């Protein structure tokens, strides 16, 4: 009786062990399938992006950079003229008045 019980337990353990191996293999296979799917999606998306030759993004970026450079140079030129013709002479006059104080 004990021998049959031990054999039954061993068979049960072997079946459970076999089932564990099967579930582990199934999990690995399902993860491999997911990785393959994600990889193929990434490759397809990359191919589409690299094959796109419209260049819309590049042209709009170039125009915006050119606009920023032109506006920045105009702003700097205006500040230079303002400081050179208005602020510096006024500052110079005030400094001379301060040191020539006859009070």
Buried (B, 14 or more C-beta within 10 A) or exposed (E): EEEEEEEEEEEEEEEEEEEEEEEEEEEEEEEEEEEEEEEEEEEEEEEEEEEEEEEEEEEEEEEEEEEEEEEEEEEEEEEEEEEEEEEEEEEEEEEEEEEEEEE
